[in-house]
Amino acid sequence: MFRCLQSAMILYLFSATLIVGSVGTLFAWLTFSPFQRSLATTSSVFGCQPDGEGSWSIGIFYGDSPLALKPIEDWNVWRNESAAWPVANPVVTCALPSDAGFPSNFVADPFLLIQDSIFYLFFVTKNPITLQGDIGVAASKDNGATWIHMGTALDEKWHLSYPYVFRFQDQMYMIPEGSKRGDVRIYRALDFPLKWKLEKIIMKKPLIDPFIIDHGGFYWLFGSDFGDFSSQLNAELGIWYSTSPLGPWKPHKLNFLHKFDKRFGARNAGRPFRYNGELYRPGQDCGRAYGQRVRIFKIKVLTPDKYEEVEIPLGIEKSNKGRNFWNGARYHHLDVQQLPSGKWVGVMDGDRASSGDSVYRLMIGYSAFVAAFALVFLSGVMLGAVKCIFPLGRCLPVSGKRNDVIKSNHEIFDFYAKLRWICTQLSRFASQLHGRIKLKTCTGRLIFVFVFLIIAALTCIGTHYIYGGNGAEEPYPIRGHYSQFTILTMTYDARLWNLKIYVKHYSKCTSVKEIVVIWNRGKPPAPSELDSFVPVRIRVEERNSLNNRFKLDPMIKTRAVLELDDDIMMTCDDIERGFWVWRNHPDKIVGFYPRLAYGSSLRYRDERYARGQHGYNMILTGAAFMDAQMAFGRYWSKEAAQGREFVDEKFNCEDILLNYLHANASSSRRAVEYVKPSWVVDTSKLSGVAISRKTQKHYQVRSQCLMKFAGIYGNLSAKCDFGSRGDGWDV
């Protein structure tokens, strides 16, 4: 038994574990959202699990040129029945096959084939059970706005990816990457799109991401050969040519190209395409990591003995939202095709995290925890609570005479001898350290405090990297669909500093399409003064009125608007949860500040009163989602004229008026929904420009508004119980 396992050491280690654990728990409580994302994501038990290869998804783009494509959300595509207004990328995620009964951890490498106005999308889907890639297929009858998973087109005993589909002599063919098998295989469709037959093995090389293109009288096979030990991964491009896509193939005279530089797009990144008589090839930039981005190359010369290409701009603007955007970390595949209308359509995959990100986070996190434990041990030595004296002779797993010990036990003796030497050195170091650092001195105490702060910091770092995810504040899909909303805020010149913080923070949220600033008074700022990741439009009003908040604005392109005061700071995750609830209840006002007003003598009270009465019937529109056309139309109707006049008179209560108008016009028993934010900061309290700093006087005016509006428009909707929605977000 080890002599160091004494009561003092056990007590010390227990206390240290309790303190360090409390630090980690406090850090998690302050920084992590307490709500579970699984409530709103796919219901599949096996699909969409965290995967070391990434969390790839697929988006769709349109444009007048393949070199000037814009995402589907910029084309304002509406699909009311899908609860997406407008449709936003990504349009295909792992949820699509998973919810259809084909578990998938991610989808990537998309290829389009358009037939009879139907979009067929072939892609690699990572099976979480077999841990290999299969070829899935989905179909869309509305130009890519919504998709139906049809099933698995190819499932071999080895990993498949990059399903290059093409037509040849009125037949459908597919060349998936199957480099694990060591060859290139071409399949022919027997019953498109789900039934395929192996047509021929066209090359005995493990080519990566191969495709075939008809050009200049030959068929050209492009791919990267990773089978040769001398090959440079992701840095070489091989070309072969033939008179038929079925071969036989002859190597290009210059094989291999792009050697020794991963940045130059040697690895293919999708289907080659023709535009204005020129041939283009997408290639992967793998300079910093695998699949970092897509680069486009114009092929200027392609003959059996010559090859020349030059890079041109991709033409797709990358979002600056980072990991909050669906392809903010990387995108490595693009397939573009021209539609009968003359427009171009493209599909691209993307990921929020870089290659190996999950493994990297675990390594950093566990390393931080190990370092923290080492410092805890060191602190115990400083305190004299830990003394490492190991009497190894009592622990040796051998007995008997030395001559009876077999040869393998000599190795055990050698191991324990080395271990004894290490422990001796540790004990000597511990004694020297304990002798030099006197905790009763000021210097000793400072050293101990410094070590404790380092332990706390390492604990927080470990907690962040292991339990904090990849740092993205992702949106919540509804039936696999995403959408976007517009933020509206009203402010004036004295609150410009508030606005700058506000715009920089909320413009990073994934589903925010635009921020509209309603400028009520003073000189508006120049656009360059606001640091934003989305367009910001400043709408200057002619007069200072709270009614301007709900003015009809034909320039707003989304159905949903988030009315959010410029002094309210919440996490993007809170905002995304509220948007998800609104998309499930688009006829209601969905917000983050509940109130309760009922009885004959109405008084305005805060959220504490509503919780004390176990319900609410009003949502403050200073932080609420609503249907812009419906809500603003009601607010500016003839029936609301008297209420608007009262708002101008009191310079207050525009949010209360909208609640009365909404409840009066709603056919639902409950016209509002509450979502609890994880945390909220009121930045106006940090300055002298708060709108309602005199709370009691403010509440008196709002009580008058309650009585006034009740007399004009009737009572508010029935009380909604906290927690009655069932998702746990309204508790």
N, C-alpha and C positions, 0 to 999 in steps of 0.2 A: 504494500500500500504506500502511496506517495505521502511523504511527510508534509508537503506543501498544502495538502487538503486538510487544513485545520479550520477551526471555527471562525477565526478572524478573517481569513481569506474568503471563506464562503460568504460571510456577512458583507465583506467589501464588494465582492463580485455581484452579489444580489442587489446591493444598493446602487452600484454603478449601472447595472442593467436597467434598474427601475428609472434612474435619472435620465440615462441616454434614451431609453424607450419613450419617456415622457416628452423629451425634446423632439424626437422624430414624429410622435403623434401630434404634438402641437403644430409642428411645421406642416404636416399633412392637412390638419384641420384648417389652417390659415390659407393654404395654397391650392388644395384639391377640391373639386366640386363634390359635394356629398351625395349627388344624385347618380343613379346607375344609368348608363347609356343603353343598356340592353332593353329597357322598356320601350324604346322607340326604334330599335334596329331590327335586323332580321330575326325571325322566330326560329330559324333553323338551329338545331342542337349542335350539329357538326360544322356547318359552314361559317365562313367569315371569322375564323379564329386568327389571332396574331401569328404572323409567319415571318421567319427570318429572311425570306426572299423579297418581302415587301407587301404592300396592300394595294396592288395595282387595280385601276378601274379604267373605264373607257368613256371618252367624250366625243361629241360630234360637232362639226364645224361646216359653215357654208360661206360661199363667196363667189364673186364674179370671175375670180382667177384662182388657180391652185396655189398661187404665191401671195394671196391676200385673203386669207380665211379668217372668219370671226366665229366665236363660239355660239351655240344655239341660243343662249340667253340674249345675245345682242340682236337677234332676229325676231324677238318678241313672239315666240311660238306659244300659243295658249292651248291647254288641254284641261278644261274644267273638271271632267270626270276623273282625271288622275290626281286631283287635288294639288296641281302644280300650276301656278300662275305667275310668270310664265315658266316654261320648262327650262331647267338649268343643268349644266354638266356637273358630274358625269351622268350619262344616261344608262350605262350598263355597269353594274358593280357585282361583287360576289353574291349579293343578295338575290339576284335574278335566277341563277341556276340553283342556288341553295334552297330557295323557297319553292322551286319547282321539283325538288326531290333529288337534285344532283349536287351534293355538298361541294363547296368551292371556297378556297381561302383567298383567291384573287383571280382576276381576269385581265388578260393582256394580249399583245400581238394581234390587234384586230385587222381583219381583211374583209372588204365589202364585195359582194356580188349582187348586182341589181338585175332583177328579172320580173317582167310583167308589173312594173311599178312597186314591187316589193323589195325592201332592203333585206338581204341575208348577211348576217354578220358572223364570221368564223373567228374564233379566238382560242387561246390556250386558257384552260381552267385548271387550277391547282387543286387536286383531290386531297383533302386533309387525311384521308384514311390510307390510301396507297402512297401518298407523298410524291406523286408523279403528275406530270401534265397530260391532260387529255384535250381533245379538240371539241369544243362546244359550238353550238350554232343557235342564234336567235334571229327572229324576224320582226320587221316593222312595216306596217301598212300606212304609216303617217309620216313618212320621210325622216324617220329616226327619232321622233318625239317620244314614242313609247315602244317597248320591246316585249316580245314573248319568247321565253326560252323553249326551244323545240326539242333539245336533247343533246346527246353526245354523238358527234359524227365519226370520230375515230378514238378508239381506246386500245392501245397496244400494250405489250408487256414492258415497254420501255418508255421513257419520257418523250413526249411530243410537244412541239411548240411551233410558232411561226407558220400558220397554215395558209400558205400562198395558194390561192384559188384562181383559176383562169380558164378561158374557153379555148378549145382547139378543135377544128373540124366539127363544130356543132356538138361537142362533148364538153362536160365539165371535168376539170382535173384539179388535183390538189397535190402540192409538194410540201408536206410538213417537215420541219426540222426533226430528225431522229438521230442525232449524232451519237447518242449512247449506243445505238445499234451498229454504228460504224459504216453507214452507207447513206445514199440518197435515194428515196423511194418516191415513185409517182403513183397516185391513186386516181381511179376513174369512178365517177358517180354512176351507180346503178339505179338508184332511186333518190334523186336530189331532194333535199340536202343532207339526209341522214344516212344513206346506205352507200358505202364506198368499197371498191375492190382494188387490191394491189395490182397495178398494171405492169410495172417493171421496176427493177432496181437499175437506175440509170448511171450510178457511179459508186465505186467501192472506196469512198472517202467519207470521213465523218464531218461533212460540211455544216457549218453554222449559218443559220438564217439564209438559206438559198432561195433564189428566184430565177425565172427564165423570162427573157424578153426577146421579141422578134424585131430585128433591126438590121438594115443594110444587107439583106439577103441571107442572113444567118440567124440561128437561134443562139442566144448567149446565156450561159449559166454563170451567175455570180454567187460567190459564197466565201466563207473563211474556213480554212482547214486548220483545226486545232490538234489533229492527230499526230503531226510531226513534232518531235521533241524540240526541234530548232525553231518552231513557229513562235511568234510573239502574239500572245493573247490579245484579241480585240485590236490588233495593229496591222493585220494583213488582209488583203483582199485578193482572191483568186478569180480568174475568168477562164471559161472554156467555151468553145463554139462548136456548132453542129448544124446540119441541114434539117434536123427534126428535133422537137423537144424530147423525144425518146432516145436520142443519141444515135450513133456513138459520139463521144466528146473528145475534142482535141484541146490541149492547154494553150493558153495565150502565151506569146513569146516573152512577155514581161512579167509573168507570174513570179513572185507575188508583189503587189503594189502596196503603197503606204507603209512600208515596213518600218518598225521601230517607233511609231508615234500613234498613240491611241486617240489623240484628239482629232485626227484628220478624217474621221468618219469611215474608217476601213470596213467596219462591221456594218452590214446592211441594216436599214431601219424601216423597211416597208417596201411597198410596190413602186417600181419605177413608173414614170408617167411622161406623156408627151404634151407639150403646150406650145402653140404657135410654131409647130414644126421642129421643136427642140426636144431632146431627151434629157430627163432629169432622174437622179438617183438619190433617195434619202439614205443618210448614213448616221451612225451613232457616234457621238462624242463620249468616249469613255476615259477621258483624261484624268479626272479626279476620282471617279467611281464608275461602276458599270451603269450604262444607260443614263448618263447625265442629261443629255438633250439630243434633239434631232438636228442634223445639219443637212442642207440641200446642195447638191452638186449638179451643175450642168455638164453633161457629157459632150465634149466638143469633138473628140475623135475616138472611134471604136472600130478597129480593124484587127485582123488576126495578129498583127505584129506591132500595133500602136494603140495607145490609150492615153487620153487626156481629158481631164475634168477640172472645172473651176467652181469654187463655192459661191453661192448667191444667198441673199437673205431668205430666211424661212418664211416670213410673211405672217406669222402668228404671234401676236403680242403676248408676252408672258406676264402673268399676274405678279405683283409685288407683295402679295399677302403671305408669302412663304408657306409654311406648313398648314396654315389655315385654308389654303386653296388645294383643290383635289390633285393638281399636278405641280404643286409648288416646289417640290424637291427635285423631281426628275420626270422626263418623258422620253421614251426611246423608240417609238414606232409611229409611223404615219402612212395611211393609205388614202389617196385622193383619186376621185373619178369624176368625169363630167356627166351631168344629167341631160336628158333629152331637151330640157328647157334652155340649156346653154350654161347654166350655173354649175358650180363645182361643189362637191360634198367631200368631206374628209373625216376620217376617224383616227383618233389618237389615244394612246394610253398614257397614264400618268400615275404618280405616286406621291404621297405626302412625306415619305421618309426615304433617305438614301439607302443604297445597298448595304446590307449588314447592320442597319441602324439598331435593330432590336438586340443583336449580339453585343454591339458596341455599348449600348446603354447598360446591359447587364454586367459587362466587364467593368465599366466605370463604377457602377453602383456597388458591386460586391467588393471591388478594390477599396472603395471608400469605407465600407463597413469593416473590412479587415484592418485597415489603417487605424480606424477608430478603436477597435479592440486592442490593437498593439499599444496604443497610447493609454488606454485604460489599464492595461497590464503594467506599463511603465509608471503610471501614476501610483499604482499599488505598491510598486517598488519604492517610489519616493516617500510614500507614507509608511513604509515598513510593514504593510499588511500582507504583501506577497513575498514569500521566500521560496525560491525554487531550489530545493535540495532533493534530488531523486536518488534514493538508495537502490540502484538498478540491480544489485546483486540478488535482491529478493524477488525481482520480477522476471528473471531469466526463465524461459520456458523449457529448460533442459535440466536433467538431473543424472546422477550416476557418475561412474568413473569417466575420466577424460578419454581413456582408450576406447570406451564404448560409444562415444559420440560419432555419428556418421559425418561424412564430408560436408553435407549441407549445413550442419550445425556450426561449422567453423565460420561460415558466412554470417550466421546469426550472431556469433560472438564478436566478429569484427564490426557488425552494425551497432551492437550495444556498446562497444568500446568507443566508437565515434560519437554515439549519442551521449555517453558519459562525459566525454571531453567537451561537447557543446554545452551540456548542463553546467559543467564546472566553470566554463567561461562566462555563462550567463549569471551564475551565482556570484562570481568575482565582480562582474560589471555591476550587478545589483548592489553589492556591498559598497563599491566605490561611489556609486550614484547616491545611495542613501547617506553616505558619509559626507559628501560634498554639498548636498542641497539640504539646508536646514529650514524646515517649514516654519519655524518660530521666528525667522528673520523676515524682513520686508521683501528681500530679493527672492527668497524661497516661496513666499506666498504669491508674488507676482508670477513666478514661473509656473506655479501650480494653476493659477487662474488662466494663464495663457494656454497651457496645455488643455484645460477644460474647454476653452473657447474653440480650440482646434478640433477637439472631439465632437463638440456640438455641430460645428460646421461640416465635418465629415459625415456625421449622421444625417444632416439635412441633405447633403449632396447624394448620399446613398439612397435615401428615401425618394428624392426627386427622380433619380435615374431608373430606379427599379419599379416604383409604384406610380410615377407621374406620367407614364406613357411617353409618346414622342413629342409632346408639347403642343400638338395641334388642338384647336378648339373647333371640332368638326360639326357640320350640320346634321340634323336628324331627318332621315328620309321617310316618306310615306309611300308604302308599296313600291319601294325602290326608286322613287322620284324625288328630285330636288327642285327648289325654286329660289326666288330672290325677292327682296323687299326694299323699299325706299325709307330712309330715315328722314323725318322732319323735325326740326328744332327751331324754336323762336328765341331771338336774343336781340341785343343792342350793343352800342359801342363800349359801354362801361364793362361789359362781360366778355371782351374779346379774348382775354387770357384763358377764360373757361373754355371758349369755343375751340381754341387751338389744341388744348389737351383732349377735348371731346372728339374732334375730328380725327386726330391721329390714332386714338384708341379704337373707335368704332369702325373706322374704315378698314381695319384688318379683319373684321368678322367675315366669315365665308359668304354668307347669304346677302350681305349688303351690296346693293347694286349702285346706289347713288345716295348722297346726302344733300338734302335741300335745306338751306338756312333761310328762315323767314326773318328778314332784317327790319325791325320795327322802328328803330330810331338811331340817328347819328350817321356818321360816315362809314360805309361798309368797307371791309378789308379787301385788299387785292388778292386774287387767287394764289399768288406766290407766297402769301403770308400763312397759308394753311397747308400743313404737311399731311397729305391724304393719299391713300392707296386706291381710291375710287373717285369718280367725278364728283365735284362739289359745285352746286349751283346756288348762288345767293340771290334770293328773291326780295328785292327792296320794295317795301310797302309805302304807300303815300301818306298814311297816317298811323299813329301808334294805337293799335286796337288789338285786344286779345282775340277778337273774332277772326283775325288774320290766320290764326293757327289752322283753322278748318276750311280755308278758302279752296274752292275747286281749282285744280291745277292740271290742265290738259297735257302738260309736259311730263307728268309722272307716268312711267311706262309699266309699273307693276300694280297688281291689284292690291297687294298688302302694303300698308304704310305703318311704320313704327313712329308714333308721336312720342318723342323722348326729350325731356327738358335738358338744357345744356349743362346743368349742374349735377346730373345723376350719372354715376359711374358704376357699371356692372360688368361682369365677365361676358365675353362673347358666348360662352356656353350657356349662361342664363338667357341671353338674347335668343340663341338658337332654340332653346327649349320652349320659350314663349312663342316663337314662330311656328314650331311644330304643333303646339296646342291650337294656335289660330288656324292652321291649315286643316285641322280636324274639325274646327268650329268656325268657319269663315263668316258666318252670319252674326257673330258675337264680337263684343269688345273683350280682348284678352290682354290682361296687364298684370303689373307687379305690385300695385298698391290697392288693397281692398278697403272698402268702407261700408258701413251699415247705417241706413237711415230709414226708420219706420216709426209708427205711432202718430198720435194726433199733434203732439208738440215736437216737431222735428228739430234736432240739434246736430250740428256737425261734430263728429268725434273721430279719433284716430283709429289705427288698426288694432290697438290693444282692446278697445271697446268692442270692436267687431268680433275679435277672438273670444272675448268674454261672453258674448252672446252666441257664439258657435256658428256664425254665419255672416254673409255679406251680400249686398245687392247692388253695389256700385264699384266701378273701377276707375281710379284717377287716370285721366288720359295724358298726364305728364309722362307716363311710361306705359304705353298700351299699343297693341296691334289692332288694326281695324281695316275694313274694306273701304278704300279711299272714296270711290264713287258713291257707295251707299251711305256712308256716314256723313261725308261732306255735303252730299245732296240733301240729306235730311236737315243738316244744320243751316243750310241756306235756303230752305223752303219758306213759303209764305207763312206757314204755321209757326215757324221759329222766329219770326220777326220781332215779336214782343220780348222774347227771351234774349235775343241779341242786343236789344236796346238796354235791357237791364244789365247785361254783362258790361256794356260800355259805360253805363252809369256807375257801377261799382268797381270797374276795372278788376274784375274777379269772376270766378265761377263758370268760365266757358266749359270746363270739363264736366261740371255738374249738369249744365244744360244739355250737353251731348248725351249724357247718361239717361236723362229724362226722355229726350227725343227718341233715343234708341229703344228704351223699354216700352215707350208708347206705341212704336211702330212694329215691334217684334212680335211674331206669332208664338215664339218659344216662351216657356215658363221662366227660364233663366236666360237673360240676355247678356250676361257677362261671365267671364271665366278668370280665375286667379291662378297665377303661377308664382311660387315662392322663389325669390332669388337666393343664391348661396351667400352673397354679400353685396352691400350697396354702400357707396361713399357719396356724400353730398359735398361737392367741392365748393359750393357757394358759402358754406360755413367758414371757409378759410379766408373769405374776403368780406368787404362791407357792402356788397351789392346783392345780397339775398333778396328774392322777391317778397318773401313773407317772413321777415325776422321777428315781427311782433305777433307771436303765435295766437294769443288770446283775442286780439282785435281781428286778426285774420279769420279765426274760427267763428267769431260773431257775425262777420259779414257773410260767411258761407252758410251759416244757419239761416240767415235771412233769405239767401238764395234758395235753400231747400224749401222753405215755406212758399216763396213766390212761385217757383216752378211747379210745385205740387198743386197749387191752386190753378195754374194754367193747363198743365199737361197730365194731371193725375198722379197716381202713386208710381213708385219704382217697381221693378219686377220682384217676384217672390224671393225670399231669402235663400241663398245657396249655402249649403253646409260645407265647411272646410273638410277636405278629404273625401268628398262625395264622388269625385270624378274617377277615382280608382287607380290613377297612375302614381300617386304619392307625391306629386309635385305641387299640390295645393294644400299642403299641411303646414 
